[in-house]
Amino acid sequence: MLPTPSTSHVPYERVYEPAEDSFLFLDTLSSESEKAFLQQRFSHHSPTSTLTHSSSPFVVELGTGSGVILSFINAHAVSIFGRQDIFTAGVDVNRFACKATVETVRLAAQEQDVEALSHGFYLGNILGDLTSSMKPEQVDVLIFNPPYVPTSELPRLPDEEARTTTTYEADSHLLSLSYAGGIDGMETTTRLLQSLPEVLNCSRGCAYILLCAQNKPEEVKEQIKSWGGKWAADVVGTTGKKGGWENLQILRIWRT
């Protein structure tokens, strides 16, 4: 089992604390089946490679929070991808989350260096909204643990003052952005899905997105398959057969 990165330095009053959804990502991405998928898809000799894109995979996590998922991928690049030349980057609307992720990635990579140089190359975190800072076909692997809890309304994105204020109300608002998903918990995820065909590498790009039962994952899968162009979607990780909306699933989205 690959070690989980430390997040003891993260200010949880302002940044989402790693929970069952976060750890489901770690378990899924380090499972033998997903390692086999990623290593085949991003092999140096993979038929999905093209001359128009860098051979080094580019992994982006949206909504990094504490950075536990991105740092896990970066620290264990060789184990997960079968190669070290993995470039990673993060995006979050929460300035404190961006800073926390930088430190989490640094500590996790430093710990791996004690044994061997097996981590990837972290490029940093961007303060931004979803894929707005991404170029077309730039991303090879996209990771998204979205705000998936159904709520009566979607919290507004923070302005500059809200990003830097440290009152209780400001902190609570930043935390709400990490879990409040609006109608069916899908408003933010729907925006992301709409941008996937443009932002993912057209030949080898894939995405891992977490959904709960109330997000209607079967409907999401059918929607993706209706895009045409050999799009596929399948559940590759789950918390098991639980009752209620807390049954979590990780959906892998890719072109076959």
N, C-alpha and C positions, 0 to 999 in steps of 0.2 A: 504494500500500500504506500502510495506517495505521500510524503508529509504535507500537512496543511499549513500554509503560510501564517505567520503570527500577525494579528491585528490589534494587539494590546495597546498600541499607540494611538488608535483611532478615537476621535471625539464622538462617541455614540449619541450624544445629545443633539448632534447636528448631522450625523452620517448614519445611514442604514447599517445596522449590526448584522453580520453574517448569521443566517438562519437556515432552516431546512431547505429552502429554495437554493441558497448559495451552495450548500454542500451536495445537493443533488447534481448541480453542474460539475462539481469536482469528481464525483463518483462516475458520472456519465462520460465525461471526456477522458477519464483514465481507465475506462472499461476496455476489455480486450477487443470487443467488437468495434468501438469507435476509434481506438488506436489503429486497428487494422484498416478501417475506412479512410482515415486521414493519411496514414502512411502510404496507402496505395494511391490516393488521389494526389498527394503532393510528393510523390517519389521523384527523384531527379530524372527518371526515365518515364514518367507518367505520360500516357497519350493525351491527357488533358492539358499538358503544358503547351504554351504557345510562345512564339518568338516575339510577340508584341507586348509581353508582360514579363516582369522580373521573375526569375525562377525561384527566388526566395519568397515564401508565403508571407502575406501581410495579414495579421490578426487584429481585429478591432473589437473592443468591448464597449457597448453603449450603456451608460449608467453604471459606472464602475463601483460606486459606493465606496466601501472600505478598500477595494482593490484585491480582495481575496481570490476572486476567480481569475482575473487577468494575471496576477502575480503567480498563481498556480500554473497557468499555461506557460508563462514566460520562464519560470524556474525549471519546469520539467519538459522543455521543448523537445529534447532528444527522446525522452521516453514516449511522449505523445505523438510526435510527428516523425520520429526516426531520423531527425536531422537537427543541427543546431542553428542554422541560418534562418531563424524565424524572427520576423520583425513584429513587434506588438505596440499597440497604442490604445489609449482610452479616451472616452468622451463622457462628460457629465455636466449637468446644469448647476451643480452644487460646487462652489469653489473649494469648500472644505473637503469634499469627497475627492476632488482632483489632487489636492495636497496629500491627503491620506494615502491615495493610491500610489503616488510617487514613492513614498516611504515604504509601503508594504512591498512593492516590487523590488526596491533596493535591498531590503532585509532578506527577502526570499532568495534573490539571486546570490547574495553574499553567503547565505547558508549553503547553497548548492556548490559554491566555489571551494568550500572546505574539502569536498570529496572529489569533484571533477568539474571541468568547465562544460556544463551540459545545459546551461540556460540560454534563452534567446536574447534578442537585442531590443530593449524597451526604448521607444522613441519619445515617450512622454504622454501627458494628458492634455486634452483640449477642453476648454470651458465652452460648451456649446450644446445645441439641441439636436439629438438624434444624428442623422447623416448630413446635416446642412453644411458641414465642413468637408465632406468627402467628395472626391472627383468621381466621375462615371467609371465604373468597372475597376475601381481602385482596391476593393477589399476582397481578400481570398476567403477569410473565415470571419463571420460576424457573430458576436455573442451578445445576447440581450436577455437580462433578467428584468422584465418590465414592471411598472406599477400595475398589478393585475387584480387588485381587490375592487369589486364593484362598489362605486360610490355615487351619490346623487349628482355630484358635479366634479369637474376636473380642476385641480388647483392651477392657478395661473403661474406661468414661468416667472422666476424672480427677476426684478430689475436690478440695476447696479447697487442701489442702496440695500435691497434685501439680501444680496449676495454677501455683503460685508458686515451687516448688522448682526449682533450677537445677543439680542434679547430673547426671552423665552418664546414670544410669539413668532419671531423670525426663525428660530431654530425649529419650532413645531411645523412651520410652513415648509421648510426645507425637507424635513422628514416625510411630510405628507406627499411630496413629489415622488418619493421612492415606493409608495404603496398604493395611492389612490388612482384607480384606473378609469373612473367615470362609468358611463353606461356599459354594463356587462363586463366592466374591468378592461375594456378593449380599445378605448379611444386612442391611447398612445401607441399601443401595439398595431392598430390599424394604420396609423400614419407611417409607422416603420415598414409594415408589409408593402405599402404602396410604393416605397422607394427602393425595395430590395432588387427588383429586376434591373434597375439602373446602376446601383452602387456595387453590386457583386460582380466579380470577374466573370465574364460571359462563358468561359470554358470550364473553370474549375471552382468557382465561388460556391460557398455553402454557408448556411446560417443555422444557429442553434438558439431557439426562442422558448422561453418557459411560459406555460399556460396553466391555469387552474380549471376545474370542472365547469365553473360558471362562465368561463371564456368561450365555451362551446368548441372545444378543440376539433371535433369531427367536422364541424362546419368550416373551420379554418382550413383544415386539410383539403376539403373539397374545393374551397375557394382557390387555394394555391394550385391545385391540379388543373383548374379551369383556365389558368393563365396560358396554357399551351406551351409550345417550345420545350417539351419534355421536362417540365417542372415536376418534381416529386416532393412529397412530405410524408414523414413517418415519425412515430413516437419512438425515441431511442433511450429514454430514461423516464422513470416514474417512481413515485413514492409508494405505489401499491394500491390495492383496492380499499380505499377509504371512503367513507360516506361524506356527503357534503362537498362544498366548494374547495376544501383544502387539499383535495386530491390533485397533486401537481404532476405535470408532464413536461418533458423537454422534447420539442419538435425539431427535427432536422429537416432543413429545406435545401434542395439542391437540384441541379439539372442532371438528368441521367445520361 
